[in-house]
Amino acid sequence: MLDEIEGTIQGHRDGHGFVLRDDGESDIYLPSNEMRAVLHKDRVKVRIVRSDRKGRPEGRVVEIVERPPQPIIGRLLQESGIWLVAPEDKRYGQDVLIPKGATGTAKPGQVVVVELTEPPALFGQPVGRVKEVLGEVDDPGMEIEIAVRKYDVPHIFSDACIALSRTLPDKVRPQDKKNRVDLTDVPLVTIDGEDARDFDDAVYCEPAKVGRGKGWRLLVAIADVSHYVENGSAIDIDAYDRATSVYFPRRVIPMLPEKLSNGLCSLNPDVERLCMVCDMLVNAKGEVHAYQFYPAVMFSHARFTYNEVAAILGNTRGPEAVRRKERVQDLLNLSDVYRALLLSRQARGAVDFETTETQIVCDESGRIEKIIPRTRNEAHKLIEEAMLAANVCSADYIAQSKQPGLFRVHEGPTPEKIEVLRNYLKATGVGMTISDDPKPGEFQAIANATKDRPDAQQIHSMLLRSMQQAIYTPSNSGHFGLAFEAYTHFTSPIRRYPDLLVHRVIKAILAHRKYQLPVLPIPGEAHAKLAKRLQKNSSSRLNGKVADPDQKIKKLSPETLAWQAAGLHCSANERRADEASRDVEAWLKCKYMREHLGEEYGGVVTSATSFGIFVTLDAMYVEGLVHITELGGEYFKFDEARQELRGERTGIRYAIGTRVQVQVSRVDLDGRKIDFRLIREGEELMARAMKDKGLPREGREGRESRDGSSRGHADGFASKSAGKRGGGRNASSSSVVAQERSPAAQPAKSAGRKATAQKKSRNRR
């Protein structure tokens, strides 16, 4: 065992902390006394001194290697004459003291951004000054202002970027059309959501003879962003820094300035636009028989919505079809090629599970009006298959050219996840399993065979959880889920930087030259974290062969290393955008559910853990936790193989798909937590009576068995200690909870000791 190991502090949980090790092994546990002088995100050296009672390696901080500048967002409070900021991100674990002259114009209760002036010490809290006042906690859009700073999402374009964007033309000029195919007479159309503002892609399809049989000519035209965003320019640097657009309810933080994203590069109807075209011949089996790429100038003949296209395809004589009669046959052709491409998907054995996505509908003030399911109709699937075909052609084109580029890689499940899935399938009596080197068709076969079982939702959820996340990398090892040997992203250069790079590589191949990456910033802490996780979870691959990661890195050329860095950067920032979006949605849902405290709903279990069950409400599509101490008057033990909690006395089981009746019992807006209590038959009248009378509820104590499994025993109706939780949520499951479900410790130290002690009794929103 090494004496000293470097890693990054991964926040406070119940006053304790964890260090993500650089060697990719398991985290190192830090007891509460070791966390007093360090902060979340600090880079440290630790010495492993023992294993704790759960078998985790326990360490001691011997050196703080790096303390990156990290503004802290929180609410400004004044207690007993002492100013302090309570961090919104509970991973920081302790309040920041603010000297009297360092509050600026901020008022008590306002949300502020704090810059640290003194780090924490063993016997003193961190000290800082108010750098920015964001406003009141209930201001419209405050949750987004917090999220972009909390996750360090770039949200202000540089002056150089804005200045350069102003020099761009307002429309396509004659000189821009040189050496381009004129497609202005081809009736290309865009098909997007009702609220879409930028349009990346346009499509057109017509019947064609392919080989000796019937088929289609399918055109996918994509906005030519690379024509306007020059390599290494100020706009390019800002776009790379963002790497992706970030989507929130009612607001988008774009990757490109609005003049490009909503104007010059958006394929708006009835105007000329520059585009890159993937021109394909598709046969009756849905196979791309031939393809070519070329730059073109186009003219969108219509802007369709998904619902409009679905209505036309469902009734070609309906009012929508009458209104768009010139385009009806084109849409029918698109539907025909879609059905052929769908046959090809099924023949490949690509994974295709139906999942429910939700959409938050807000009013003008930003308050949630309702949460509704986002249904995928035939028009969604039609566009999806067309885009997949263009992406596959792009990957093949780059691979055939032997030029470096970024592929979208999705590797198969790790051996550990294969074993967990096998045990689960065996325990639930599915009668099917997966091989040591599974193919996506094996997953789809299990999904098809179990679709009519009562526990089908649980089985499909476990299949999805066993898979890895997709990444961007110059080393092509295929896309497992889609069952493609090579896959990349070509179709969204307005909102994804990897797509912009793919366009540049394709243009370079067409021009018989080699594309050179601009000088890009070195990936930072988030990217290093992702790199270590990838190194741990999947084998590094080079030319299809498994290689030792350390030796492989030594042999890579500077060019390949640069492409790897770009891929890591884009992958990490994609995750950053997802985390920020989920955090905002969780905040909005918590705020929404505060208005429904005490109300009862039907729901379904979406995850079972050692500390309780997560339930998604039928009517609202909101998820919350029923703690293990709320499940009944007996001990419950977690069965990992079956992914369920089982009562030892009654044998009652709670697993994914189990239907339950719950009451909204607690909402923690700061912690992004929603708690439910289980309503059992015969308890409803008593629960309502207690609620009406305002009677206190009996408390429950959770405890841990000697073998380390979490168990709960309950004699009352609800928990007054619902915040006492352990463990974390499976990362592959969608959740209202964006962080580890445990309260942050609030140690009282130095000058802030009295104020912090008083804070424990206050009720924060």
LINRA-V102129 format. One record per pair of residues at least 4 apart in sequence whose ideal C-beta (glycine too) atoms are under 6 Angstrom apart, sorted by the first residue. I is the first residue (numbers start at 0). J is the second residue. D is the distance in whole Angstrom. If there is no record, write none. Layout:
BEGIN
I&J&D ; I&J&D
END
This chain:
BEGIN
2&46&6 ; 3&44&5 ; 3&46&5 ; 4&20&6 ; 4&45&6 ; 5&21&5 ; 5&44&5 ; 6&18&4 ; 6&19&5 ; 6&20&4 ; 6&21&6 ; 7&19&5 ; 7&42&5 ; 8&16&6 ; 8&18&6 ; 8&37&5 ; 8&39&6 ; 8&41&5 ; 9&17&5 ; 9&19&5 ; 10&39&4 ; 10&90&3 ; 11&16&6 ; 11&34&6 ; 11&90&6 ; 11&92&3 ; 11&743&5 ; 11&744&6 ; 12&739&5 ; 12&741&5 ; 13&741&5 ; 13&744&6 ; 14&31&4 ; 14&744&3 ; 15&31&6 ; 16&29&4 ; 16&34&4 ; 17&26&4 ; 18&27&4 ; 18&45&5 ; 19&26&6 ; 20&24&5 ; 23&531&5 ; 23&534&5 ; 23&535&4 ; 27&45&6 ; 27&56&5 ; 27&58&4 ; 28&51&6 ; 28&55&4 ; 28&57&5 ; 29&33&4 ; 29&34&6 ; 29&58&6 ; 33&59&6 ; 33&60&5 ; 35&121&5 ; 36&119&5 ; 36&120&5 ; 36&121&5 ; 37&41&5 ; 37&60&6 ; 39&90&4 ; 39&91&5 ; 40&67&6 ; 40&69&6 ; 41&63&6 ; 41&66&5 ; 42&64&5 ; 42&65&4 ; 43&60&5 ; 43&63&5 ; 43&64&6 ; 44&61&5 ; 44&62&4 ; 44&64&6 ; 45&58&4 ; 45&60&6 ; 46&59&5 ; 46&61&5 ; 47&56&5 ; 47&58&5 ; 48&59&5 ; 49&57&5 ; 50&54&6 ; 50&56&6 ; 51&55&5 ; 51&57&5 ; 70&112&5 ; 70&114&6 ; 71&86&5 ; 71&95&6 ; 71&113&5 ; 72&87&5 ; 72&112&6 ; 72&145&5 ; 72&148&5 ; 72&149&6 ; 73&84&4 ; 73&85&5 ; 73&86&4 ; 73&87&5 ; 74&85&5 ; 74&110&6 ; 75&84&6 ; 75&105&5 ; 75&107&6 ; 75&109&5 ; 75&111&5 ; 76&83&6 ; 76&85&6 ; 77&82&5 ; 77&107&5 ; 78&754&4 ; 78&757&5 ; 79&753&6 ; 79&754&6 ; 81&754&4 ; 82&97&4 ; 82&102&6 ; 83&94&4 ; 83&96&5 ; 83&754&6 ; 84&95&5 ; 84&113&5 ; 85&94&5 ; 86&91&4 ; 87&145&6 ; 88&149&6 ; 89&743&4 ; 92&743&5 ; 92&744&6 ; 93&124&6 ; 93&746&6 ; 95&113&5 ; 95&125&5 ; 95&127&5 ; 96&124&5 ; 96&126&5 ; 96&751&5 ; 97&101&5 ; 97&102&6 ; 101&128&4 ; 102&129&5 ; 103&129&4 ; 105&109&5 ; 105&111&5 ; 105&129&5 ; 105&132&5 ; 109&132&6 ; 110&133&4 ; 110&136&6 ; 111&129&5 ; 111&132&5 ; 112&130&5 ; 112&131&4 ; 113&127&4 ; 114&127&6 ; 114&128&6 ; 114&130&4 ; 115&125&6 ; 115&127&5 ; 116&126&5 ; 116&127&6 ; 116&128&6 ; 117&126&4 ; 118&125&6 ; 119&124&6 ; 119&125&4 ; 122&748&6 ; 122&749&6 ; 123&748&6 ; 123&749&4 ; 124&748&5 ; 124&749&6 ; 124&751&5 ; 133&144&5 ; 134&138&4 ; 139&364&5 ; 139&365&4 ; 140&365&6 ; 142&583&5 ; 142&586&4 ; 143&247&5 ; 143&250&6 ; 143&583&6 ; 145&149&6 ; 146&579&5 ; 146&582&5 ; 146&583&5 ; 147&152&4 ; 147&154&5 ; 150&575&5 ; 150&578&6 ; 150&579&4 ; 152&245&6 ; 152&579&5 ; 153&240&5 ; 153&241&5 ; 154&252&5 ; 156&160&4 ; 156&161&5 ; 156&237&6 ; 156&256&6 ; 157&237&6 ; 159&233&4 ; 160&233&5 ; 160&234&5 ; 160&237&4 ; 163&233&5 ; 163&234&5 ; 164&256&4 ; 164&258&5 ; 167&227&6 ; 168&172&5 ; 171&175&5 ; 171&271&4 ; 176&296&5 ; 179&294&5 ; 179&295&5 ; 179&296&5 ; 180&293&5 ; 180&295&4 ; 181&296&6 ; 182&295&5 ; 182&297&5 ; 183&298&4 ; 185&203&6 ; 186&300&4 ; 186&329&6 ; 187&201&4 ; 187&203&5 ; 187&220&5 ; 187&297&5 ; 187&299&6 ; 188&300&6 ; 188&301&4 ; 188&303&6 ; 189&198&4 ; 189&201&5 ; 189&266&5 ; 189&299&6 ; 189&302&5 ; 190&303&5 ; 190&308&6 ; 190&378&6 ; 190&382&5 ; 191&195&4 ; 191&198&6 ; 193&304&5 ; 196&261&5 ; 197&260&5 ; 197&261&5 ; 197&265&5 ; 197&493&5 ; 198&265&5 ; 198&266&4 ; 199&222&5 ; 199&491&5 ; 199&493&5 ; 200&221&5 ; 200&490&5 ; 201&220&4 ; 201&266&5 ; 201&299&6 ; 202&219&6 ; 202&385&5 ; 203&218&4 ; 204&215&5 ; 204&217&5 ; 204&332&4 ; 204&333&5 ; 204&336&5 ; 205&216&5 ; 205&332&6 ; 206&215&6 ; 207&214&6 ; 207&215&6 ; 207&216&4 ; 209&214&3 ; 209&280&5 ; 209&282&4 ; 209&288&5 ; 212&283&6 ; 213&283&6 ; 214&281&5 ; 214&282&4 ; 214&283&6 ; 215&281&5 ; 215&336&4 ; 216&280&6 ; 217&279&5 ; 217&281&5 ; 217&336&5 ; 218&278&6 ; 219&277&5 ; 219&385&6 ; 219&389&4 ; 220&274&4 ; 220&276&5 ; 220&297&5 ; 221&274&6 ; 221&275&5 ; 221&490&5 ; 222&264&5 ; 222&266&6 ; 222&493&6 ; 223&273&4 ; 223&274&5 ; 223&275&5 ; 224&228&5 ; 224&264&5 ; 224&492&4 ; 224&499&6 ; 225&499&6 ; 225&502&4 ; 225&503&5 ; 226&273&5 ; 228&234&5 ; 228&235&5 ; 230&517&5 ; 231&235&6 ; 231&517&3 ; 238&254&5 ; 238&255&6 ; 238&496&6 ; 239&496&6 ; 239&519&6 ; 241&254&5 ; 242&496&5 ; 242&569&5 ; 242&572&4 ; 243&254&6 ; 243&495&5 ; 243&572&6 ; 243&573&6 ; 243&576&5 ; 244&251&6 ; 244&253&5 ; 244&254&5 ; 244&494&4 ; 245&252&4 ; 245&576&4 ; 245&579&6 ; 246&251&5 ; 247&583&5 ; 248&359&4 ; 248&361&5 ; 249&361&5 ; 253&260&5 ; 254&494&6 ; 255&259&4 ; 255&260&4 ; 257&261&5 ; 258&262&5 ; 259&263&5 ; 259&264&5 ; 260&493&5 ; 261&265&5 ; 264&493&6 ; 266&272&5 ; 266&299&5 ; 268&299&5 ; 268&302&4 ; 271&296&6 ; 271&298&6 ; 272&297&6 ; 273&296&6 ; 274&295&5 ; 274&297&5 ; 275&294&6 ; 275&502&6 ; 276&293&6 ; 276&295&5 ; 277&292&6 ; 277&389&4 ; 277&392&5 ; 278&291&5 ; 279&287&5 ; 279&290&5 ; 280&288&5 ; 280&289&5 ; 281&287&6 ; 281&336&6 ; 282&286&5 ; 282&288&5 ; 283&339&6 ; 285&339&4 ; 285&340&4 ; 285&342&5 ; 285&343&3 ; 286&343&6 ; 287&388&6 ; 290&392&4 ; 292&505&5 ; 301&326&6 ; 303&307&5 ; 303&308&5 ; 305&378&4 ; 305&379&5 ; 307&319&5 ; 308&378&4 ; 309&376&4 ; 309&377&5 ; 309&378&5 ; 310&319&4 ; 311&319&5 ; 311&320&5 ; 311&330&6 ; 312&334&5 ; 312&377&6 ; 315&320&5 ; 315&327&6 ; 320&327&5 ; 326&330&6 ; 333&381&6 ; 337&381&4 ; 337&384&5 ; 340&384&4 ; 344&349&5 ; 347&482&4 ; 348&439&5 ; 348&440&2 ; 348&443&5 ; 348&482&5 ; 349&439&6 ; 349&481&5 ; 349&482&4 ; 350&439&5 ; 350&442&5 ; 350&443&5 ; 350&480&5 ; 352&446&6 ; 352&459&5 ; 355&372&5 ; 356&373&4 ; 357&370&5 ; 357&372&6 ; 357&620&4 ; 358&371&5 ; 358&373&5 ; 359&367&6 ; 359&370&6 ; 359&587&6 ; 360&368&5 ; 360&369&5 ; 361&365&5 ; 361&367&6 ; 362&366&5 ; 362&368&5 ; 367&587&5 ; 367&591&4 ; 370&619&5 ; 370&620&5 ; 375&379&4 ; 377&381&6 ; 386&490&5 ; 389&489&6 ; 389&490&6 ; 390&486&6 ; 390&487&6 ; 390&489&5 ; 391&483&6 ; 391&486&6 ; 393&487&5 ; 393&489&4 ; 393&501&6 ; 394&406&6 ; 394&485&4 ; 394&486&5 ; 394&487&4 ; 395&485&6 ; 397&402&6 ; 397&404&4 ; 397&504&6 ; 398&485&5 ; 400&508&5 ; 402&504&6 ; 403&473&5 ; 403&562&5 ; 404&504&4 ; 405&471&5 ; 405&497&5 ; 405&500&6 ; 405&566&5 ; 406&475&4 ; 406&487&5 ; 407&469&6 ; 407&486&5 ; 407&487&5 ; 407&488&5 ; 408&470&6 ; 408&472&5 ; 408&476&5 ; 409&469&4 ; 409&478&4 ; 409&479&5 ; 409&480&5 ; 410&467&5 ; 410&479&6 ; 410&537&5 ; 411&479&5 ; 412&416&4 ; 412&417&5 ; 412&465&5 ; 412&466&6 ; 413&536&6 ; 416&465&4 ; 420&465&4 ; 421&432&5 ; 422&640&4 ; 423&461&5 ; 423&640&6 ; 424&429&4 ; 424&432&5 ; 426&640&4 ; 426&641&5 ; 431&445&5 ; 433&437&4 ; 433&441&5 ; 437&441&5 ; 439&479&6 ; 439&482&5 ; 440&444&6 ; 442&462&5 ; 446&459&6 ; 449&455&5 ; 449&458&5 ; 450&455&5 ; 454&458&6 ; 454&656&5 ; 456&656&4 ; 457&654&6 ; 457&655&3 ; 457&656&4 ; 460&655&5 ; 464&729&6 ; 464&731&4 ; 470&570&4 ; 471&497&5 ; 471&566&4 ; 471&569&5 ; 471&570&5 ; 472&566&4 ; 473&562&4 ; 474&540&6 ; 474&541&6 ; 475&485&5 ; 476&540&5 ; 477&484&5 ; 478&483&4 ; 478&486&4 ; 487&501&5 ; 488&495&6 ; 488&497&5 ; 488&498&5 ; 489&498&6 ; 489&501&5 ; 491&495&5 ; 491&498&5 ; 492&498&4 ; 492&499&4 ; 492&502&6 ; 496&569&6 ; 497&569&5 ; 503&514&5 ; 504&514&5 ; 507&512&5 ; 507&514&4 ; 516&561&5 ; 519&565&6 ; 522&526&3 ; 522&564&5 ; 522&567&5 ; 522&568&5 ; 525&571&5 ; 526&567&5 ; 526&568&6 ; 526&571&4 ; 529&571&5 ; 530&567&6 ; 534&548&5 ; 538&545&5 ; 539&546&6 ; 539&548&5 ; 539&551&5 ; 541&546&5 ; 541&551&6 ; 546&551&4 ; 555&559&4 ; 555&560&5 ; 581&737&5 ; 582&737&5 ; 585&671&4 ; 585&735&5 ; 585&737&5 ; 588&621&5 ; 588&735&5 ; 589&666&5 ; 589&668&5 ; 589&671&6 ; 592&621&6 ; 592&663&6 ; 592&666&5 ; 592&673&5 ; 593&666&5 ; 595&663&5 ; 596&663&5 ; 597&690&5 ; 598&663&6 ; 599&662&5 ; 599&678&6 ; 600&616&5 ; 600&618&6 ; 601&617&5 ; 601&660&6 ; 602&614&4 ; 602&615&6 ; 602&616&5 ; 602&617&6 ; 602&659&6 ; 602&661&6 ; 603&615&6 ; 603&658&6 ; 604&612&5 ; 604&614&6 ; 604&653&6 ; 604&655&6 ; 604&657&4 ; 605&613&5 ; 605&615&5 ; 606&613&4 ; 606&732&5 ; 607&612&5 ; 607&642&5 ; 607&643&5 ; 607&644&5 ; 607&653&6 ; 607&654&6 ; 608&726&6 ; 609&637&4 ; 609&709&4 ; 609&726&5 ; 610&627&5 ; 610&709&5 ; 610&724&5 ; 610&725&5 ; 610&726&5 ; 611&624&5 ; 611&625&5 ; 611&626&4 ; 611&627&5 ; 612&625&5 ; 612&653&5 ; 613&622&6 ; 613&624&6 ; 614&625&6 ; 614&659&6 ; 614&661&6 ; 614&675&6 ; 615&622&5 ; 616&621&5 ; 622&734&6 ; 622&735&5 ; 623&673&3 ; 623&674&6 ; 623&675&5 ; 624&674&6 ; 625&629&5 ; 625&675&5 ; 625&677&5 ; 626&718&6 ; 626&721&6 ; 627&635&6 ; 627&701&6 ; 627&711&3 ; 628&699&4 ; 628&701&4 ; 628&711&4 ; 628&713&5 ; 628&718&5 ; 629&676&5 ; 629&677&5 ; 629&718&6 ; 630&635&5 ; 631&713&6 ; 632&713&5 ; 632&714&6 ; 633&646&5 ; 633&648&4 ; 634&647&5 ; 634&710&5 ; 634&712&6 ; 635&644&5 ; 635&646&5 ; 635&710&6 ; 635&711&5 ; 636&645&6 ; 636&708&6 ; 636&710&6 ; 637&644&6 ; 637&708&6 ; 638&643&5 ; 638&645&6 ; 643&652&5 ; 643&654&3 ; 644&653&5 ; 645&652&5 ; 646&651&4 ; 653&657&5 ; 660&678&4 ; 661&675&4 ; 661&677&6 ; 662&676&5 ; 662&678&5 ; 664&674&5 ; 664&676&4 ; 664&717&6 ; 665&674&4 ; 665&721&6 ; 666&673&5 ; 667&672&4 ; 668&764&5 ; 669&763&6 ; 671&736&6 ; 671&737&5 ; 672&736&6 ; 673&735&6 ; 674&721&5 ; 676&717&5 ; 678&682&6 ; 678&683&6 ; 682&686&5 ; 689&694&5 ; 696&716&5 ; 696&717&4 ; 697&715&3 ; 698&719&4 ; 699&713&5 ; 699&715&6 ; 699&718&5 ; 701&711&5 ; 703&709&6 ; 704&708&5 ; 704&710&5 ; 722&742&5 ; 724&740&5 ; 724&741&5 ; 727&739&5 ; 728&734&5 ; 736&740&5 ; 745&755&6 ; 747&752&4 ; 747&755&4 ; 747&756&5 ; 748&752&6 ; 751&755&5
END
